[in-house]
C-alpha cells in the first residue's frame, strides 16, 4: 500500500504539472514557484506532505499554492489504493490506473479552466494504445461512435466542447465498447443531476459545466460496478 500511495502522489503531481504546462520546457527544467520562479528544494516536492508543511504557501514569497495541487494528489492516492479494498468489476488494473492517472488531473484542470490541453490528449491517446496493445479497438463500433460524437458536436455546438469530443474519442479506442457506452451514460446522468441541483439553489441558470469531472466519475463507477451494470443492461449476453 505504501508503494501505491507514493506512486499515486508522484503521478498526480507530475501529470497535473504536465497538464498545466504551456510548453515542453516543463520537461527540461526544475520545478519552481509559479509566482517568484524560485526553484523548489527537494523537501518542497513531496506530494501532500509538502503542501501541509508549507501551510499552502511558497516558502520564499508566501504566495498561495493552488489548492488544486493537493486535491489532485489526494484524489489520486485514494483511487490508487481503492482496488486493494474494493474489487474492480472490469478486471484490468493497467487500464484502471492509466485512466485515473490522466483523468484526475484533467478533471481538476477542466474544472478550473474549462479547457483540455491538446498535448495531454495526445499523450493519453498514444500511451493508452501502447499499454492496451490495441486490445479494445473494434473498428466498426469505434468508427460508428467517433462519427456519432462528431455529429453530436456539429448539431449541438456550444453544449459540449471539442476537447470533450476528443477525450471521448480516446476513451472509445482504449476501452471496451460497452464500457465506453456505460461511461457516457453515467457521465450525462451525473452531469444532468448536478446541473439540476445547482439550478435549484442559484438565481442565474447554469448551462455550462466542465464535463471531464463527470466523465471521471462515470469511469470510476463503471470500473467498480461493471458486472452489475452489464448484467442490468444486457442480461450478460453482450
The 8 nearest C-alpha neighbors of each residue, nearest first, counted from 0:
[[1, 3, 2, 4, 80, 83, 5, 79],
 [0, 2, 4, 3, 5, 6, 80, 7],
 [1, 3, 5, 0, 4, 6, 7, 80],
 [2, 4, 6, 0, 1, 5, 7, 79],
 [5, 3, 1, 7, 76, 2, 6, 0],
 [4, 6, 2, 8, 7, 3, 9, 1],
 [7, 5, 3, 9, 8, 4, 10, 2],
 [8, 6, 76, 4, 10, 75, 5, 9],
 [7, 9, 72, 11, 46, 5, 6, 10],
 [8, 10, 6, 12, 11, 7, 5, 13],
 [11, 9, 13, 7, 12, 8, 6, 14],
 [12, 10, 72, 8, 9, 14, 13, 15],
 [11, 13, 9, 15, 10, 14, 8, 16],
 [12, 14, 16, 10, 15, 11, 17, 9],
 [15, 13, 17, 16, 11, 12, 10, 18],
 [16, 14, 18, 104, 17, 12, 13, 11],
 [17, 15, 19, 13, 14, 18, 20, 12],
 [16, 18, 14, 20, 15, 19, 13, 25],
 [17, 19, 15, 16, 20, 14, 119, 116],
 [18, 20, 16, 17, 15, 21, 108, 116],
 [21, 19, 17, 18, 22, 16, 25, 23],
 [20, 22, 19, 23, 25, 18, 24, 17],
 [21, 23, 24, 20, 25, 26, 17, 118],
 [22, 24, 25, 26, 21, 20, 27, 17],
 [25, 23, 26, 27, 22, 28, 20, 21],
 [26, 24, 23, 27, 28, 20, 22, 17],
 [27, 25, 24, 23, 28, 17, 29, 22],
 [28, 26, 24, 25, 29, 23, 30, 22],
 [29, 27, 25, 26, 24, 30, 31, 38],
 [28, 30, 38, 31, 27, 39, 25, 26],
 [29, 31, 39, 38, 28, 32, 25, 44],
 [32, 30, 38, 39, 36, 37, 33, 29],
 [31, 33, 36, 34, 37, 35, 38, 39],
 [32, 34, 36, 35, 31, 37, 64, 62],
 [33, 35, 32, 36, 62, 60, 37, 57],
 [34, 36, 37, 32, 33, 60, 59, 31],
 [37, 35, 32, 31, 33, 34, 38, 39],
 [36, 38, 31, 32, 35, 39, 59, 33],
 [39, 37, 31, 30, 29, 36, 32, 40],
 [38, 40, 31, 30, 43, 37, 41, 32],
 [39, 41, 43, 42, 38, 44, 30, 31],
 [42, 40, 43, 44, 39, 45, 38, 30],
 [41, 43, 44, 40, 45, 49, 39, 48],
 [44, 42, 49, 41, 40, 45, 39, 50],
 [43, 45, 42, 41, 49, 46, 40, 39],
 [46, 44, 49, 48, 43, 42, 47, 41],
 [45, 47, 8, 48, 49, 44, 9, 72],
 [46, 48, 50, 49, 69, 45, 51, 72],
 [49, 47, 51, 50, 46, 45, 52, 53],
 [50, 48, 52, 45, 43, 51, 47, 53],
 [51, 49, 55, 53, 47, 48, 52, 54],
 [50, 52, 54, 48, 49, 53, 55, 47],
 [53, 51, 49, 54, 50, 48, 55, 43],
 [52, 54, 50, 55, 51, 56, 49, 58],
 [55, 53, 51, 52, 56, 50, 49, 57],
 [54, 56, 50, 64, 53, 63, 51, 57],
 [57, 55, 63, 61, 64, 62, 54, 53],
 [56, 58, 61, 62, 59, 60, 63, 64],
 [57, 59, 61, 56, 60, 53, 62, 43],
 [60, 58, 57, 61, 37, 35, 62, 56],
 [59, 61, 62, 57, 58, 35, 34, 56],
 [62, 60, 57, 56, 59, 58, 63, 64],
 [63, 61, 56, 57, 60, 64, 34, 59],
 [64, 62, 56, 55, 65, 61, 57, 66],
 [63, 65, 56, 55, 66, 57, 62, 68],
 [66, 64, 67, 68, 63, 55, 69, 56],
 [65, 67, 68, 69, 64, 70, 55, 63],
 [66, 68, 70, 65, 69, 71, 107, 108],
 [69, 67, 66, 71, 70, 65, 72, 12],
 [68, 70, 72, 71, 67, 47, 66, 73],
 [69, 71, 67, 73, 68, 72, 74, 66],
 [72, 70, 74, 69, 68, 73, 104, 11],
 [71, 73, 69, 8, 11, 75, 70, 74],
 [74, 72, 76, 70, 75, 71, 69, 77],
 [75, 73, 77, 71, 76, 72, 70, 78],
 [74, 76, 78, 72, 7, 73, 77, 79],
 [75, 77, 7, 79, 73, 4, 74, 78],
 [78, 76, 74, 79, 75, 80, 81, 73],
 [79, 77, 81, 75, 80, 76, 74, 99],
 [78, 80, 76, 77, 81, 7, 75, 3],
 [79, 81, 78, 77, 83, 82, 3, 76],
 [80, 82, 78, 83, 84, 79, 85, 77],
 [83, 81, 85, 84, 86, 80, 87, 79],
 [84, 82, 81, 80, 85, 86, 0, 79],
 [83, 85, 82, 81, 86, 80, 87, 78],
 [86, 84, 82, 81, 83, 87, 223, 80],
 [85, 87, 82, 88, 84, 223, 83, 90],
 [86, 88, 223, 89, 90, 222, 82, 85],
 [87, 89, 225, 223, 224, 226, 222, 90],
 [90, 88, 222, 87, 225, 91, 223, 226],
 [89, 91, 87, 88, 92, 222, 86, 95],
 [90, 92, 94, 93, 89, 95, 87, 88],
 [93, 91, 95, 94, 96, 90, 87, 97],
 [94, 92, 96, 95, 91, 97, 130, 131],
 [93, 95, 97, 92, 91, 96, 98, 131],
 [96, 94, 92, 98, 93, 97, 91, 99],
 [95, 97, 99, 93, 98, 94, 100, 92],
 [98, 96, 94, 100, 95, 99, 93, 101],
 [97, 99, 95, 96, 101, 100, 102, 94],
 [98, 100, 102, 96, 101, 103, 97, 95],
 [101, 99, 97, 98, 96, 102, 103, 10],
 [100, 102, 99, 98, 103, 104, 105, 97],
 [101, 103, 105, 99, 104, 106, 98, 215],
 [102, 104, 106, 105, 99, 101, 100, 71],
 [105, 103, 15, 107, 106, 102, 71, 101],
 [104, 106, 102, 108, 103, 107, 109, 101],
 [107, 105, 212, 211, 103, 109, 104, 108],
 [106, 108, 110, 104, 109, 105, 111, 103],
 [109, 107, 105, 111, 110, 106, 112, 104],
 [110, 108, 113, 114, 112, 106, 111, 107],
 [109, 111, 107, 108, 209, 112, 113, 106],
 [110, 112, 108, 109, 113, 107, 114, 67],
 [111, 113, 109, 114, 110, 108, 115, 209],
 [114, 112, 109, 209, 110, 111, 115, 108],
 [113, 115, 109, 112, 116, 162, 108, 110],
 [114, 116, 162, 109, 117, 105, 113, 108],
 [117, 115, 118, 119, 114, 120, 18, 162],
 [118, 116, 120, 119, 121, 115, 162, 122],
 [117, 119, 121, 120, 116, 122, 18, 123],
 [120, 118, 122, 121, 117, 116, 123, 18],
 [119, 121, 123, 117, 118, 122, 124, 116],
 [120, 122, 124, 118, 119, 123, 117, 125],
 [121, 123, 119, 125, 124, 120, 126, 118],
 [122, 124, 120, 126, 121, 125, 127, 119],
 [125, 123, 121, 127, 122, 126, 169, 120],
 [124, 126, 128, 127, 122, 123, 129, 121],
 [127, 125, 129, 123, 124, 128, 122, 130],
 [126, 128, 124, 130, 125, 129, 123, 173],
 [129, 127, 125, 131, 133, 126, 130, 132],
 [128, 130, 132, 126, 127, 131, 125, 133],
 [129, 131, 127, 132, 128, 126, 93, 94],
 [132, 130, 133, 128, 129, 134, 127, 173],
 [131, 133, 129, 134, 130, 128, 127, 135],
 [134, 132, 131, 128, 136, 135, 129, 173],
 [135, 133, 132, 131, 136, 173, 128, 174],
 [134, 136, 175, 174, 133, 173, 137, 172],
 [135, 137, 172, 133, 134, 138, 173, 141],
 [136, 138, 140, 141, 139, 135, 176, 172],
 [139, 137, 141, 140, 142, 136, 143, 172],
 [140, 138, 142, 141, 137, 143, 144, 136],
 [139, 141, 143, 137, 142, 138, 144, 176],
 [142, 140, 144, 138, 143, 137, 139, 145],
 [141, 143, 145, 139, 144, 140, 138, 146],
 [142, 144, 140, 146, 141, 145, 147, 139],
 [143, 145, 141, 147, 142, 146, 148, 140],
 [146, 144, 148, 142, 147, 143, 168, 141],
 [145, 147, 149, 143, 148, 144, 150, 142],
 [148, 146, 150, 144, 145, 149, 151, 143],
 [149, 147, 145, 151, 146, 150, 144, 152],
 [148, 150, 152, 146, 151, 147, 153, 145],
 [149, 151, 147, 153, 152, 148, 146, 154],
 [150, 152, 148, 154, 149, 153, 155, 147],
 [151, 153, 149, 156, 155, 150, 154, 148],
 [154, 152, 150, 156, 151, 155, 149, 148],
 [155, 153, 151, 152, 156, 150, 149, 157],
 [156, 154, 152, 153, 158, 151, 157, 159],
 [157, 155, 152, 153, 158, 154, 159, 160],
 [158, 156, 159, 155, 160, 152, 207, 153],
 [157, 159, 156, 155, 160, 207, 152, 206],
 [160, 158, 157, 156, 161, 152, 163, 155],
 [161, 159, 162, 163, 157, 164, 158, 156],
 [160, 162, 164, 163, 165, 159, 152, 166],
 [161, 163, 165, 160, 164, 115, 166, 114],
 [164, 162, 166, 161, 160, 165, 167, 159],
 [165, 163, 161, 167, 162, 166, 168, 148],
 [164, 166, 168, 162, 163, 167, 161, 169],
 [165, 167, 163, 169, 168, 164, 162, 170],
 [168, 166, 170, 164, 169, 165, 163, 171],
 [169, 167, 165, 166, 171, 170, 145, 164],
 [170, 168, 166, 172, 167, 171, 124, 165],
 [169, 171, 167, 173, 172, 168, 174, 166],
 [170, 172, 168, 169, 174, 179, 173, 176],
 [173, 171, 169, 170, 136, 174, 168, 141],
 [172, 174, 170, 135, 171, 127, 128, 169],
 [175, 173, 135, 171, 170, 172, 176, 179],
 [176, 174, 135, 178, 177, 179, 173, 171],
 [177, 175, 179, 178, 171, 174, 180, 140],
 [176, 178, 180, 179, 175, 181, 229, 237],
 [179, 177, 175, 181, 176, 180, 182, 174],
 [178, 180, 182, 176, 177, 181, 171, 174],
 [181, 179, 177, 183, 182, 178, 184, 176],
 [180, 182, 184, 178, 179, 183, 177, 185],
 [181, 183, 217, 179, 185, 218, 180, 184],
 [184, 182, 186, 180, 181, 185, 179, 187],
 [183, 185, 181, 182, 186, 187, 188, 180],
 [184, 186, 217, 188, 182, 187, 183, 189],
 [187, 185, 214, 213, 183, 217, 184, 189],
 [186, 188, 190, 189, 185, 184, 191, 183],
 [189, 187, 185, 191, 190, 186, 192, 184],
 [188, 190, 192, 187, 186, 191, 185, 193],
 [191, 189, 187, 193, 192, 188, 213, 186],
 [192, 190, 194, 193, 188, 189, 187, 195],
 [191, 193, 189, 195, 190, 194, 188, 196],
 [192, 194, 190, 196, 191, 195, 189, 197],
 [195, 193, 191, 197, 196, 192, 198, 190],
 [194, 196, 192, 198, 193, 197, 191, 199],
 [195, 197, 199, 193, 198, 194, 192, 200],
 [198, 196, 194, 199, 200, 195, 193, 201],
 [199, 197, 201, 195, 200, 196, 204, 194],
 [198, 200, 196, 197, 201, 195, 202, 194],
 [199, 201, 198, 197, 202, 196, 195, 203],
 [202, 200, 198, 203, 199, 197, 204, 205],
 [201, 203, 204, 200, 198, 199, 205, 197],
 [204, 202, 201, 205, 198, 200, 206, 197],
 [203, 205, 198, 206, 202, 201, 197, 199],
 [206, 204, 207, 198, 203, 194, 197, 208],
 [207, 205, 204, 208, 194, 158, 198, 203],
 [208, 206, 205, 209, 158, 159, 194, 157],
 [207, 209, 210, 206, 205, 194, 113, 110],
 [210, 208, 110, 113, 109, 211, 212, 207],
 [209, 211, 213, 212, 208, 214, 163, 190],
 [210, 212, 214, 106, 213, 209, 215, 109],
 [213, 211, 106, 215, 214, 210, 216, 209],
 [214, 212, 186, 216, 215, 211, 210, 190],
 [213, 215, 211, 186, 217, 212, 216, 218],
 [216, 214, 218, 212, 213, 217, 102, 211],
 [217, 215, 213, 219, 218, 214, 220, 212],
 [216, 218, 185, 182, 186, 214, 220, 215],
 [217, 219, 215, 221, 182, 216, 220, 222],
 [218, 220, 222, 216, 221, 217, 215, 223],
 [221, 219, 217, 223, 222, 218, 224, 216],
 [220, 222, 225, 224, 218, 223, 219, 217],
 [223, 221, 219, 89, 225, 220, 88, 224],
 [222, 224, 87, 88, 220, 221, 225, 219],
 [225, 223, 221, 88, 227, 226, 222, 220],
 [224, 226, 88, 221, 228, 222, 227, 89],
 [225, 227, 229, 88, 228, 224, 230, 89],
 [226, 228, 230, 224, 229, 225, 231, 88],
 [229, 227, 231, 225, 230, 226, 224, 232],
 [230, 228, 226, 227, 232, 231, 233, 225],
 [229, 231, 234, 235, 227, 228, 233, 232],
 [232, 230, 228, 229, 234, 233, 227, 235],
 [233, 231, 229, 230, 234, 228, 235, 227],
 [234, 232, 235, 230, 229, 236, 231, 237],
 [233, 235, 230, 236, 231, 232, 229, 237],
 [234, 236, 230, 233, 237, 229, 231, 232],
 [235, 237, 234, 233, 230, 229, 232, 231],
 [236, 235, 233, 234, 229, 177, 230, 232]]
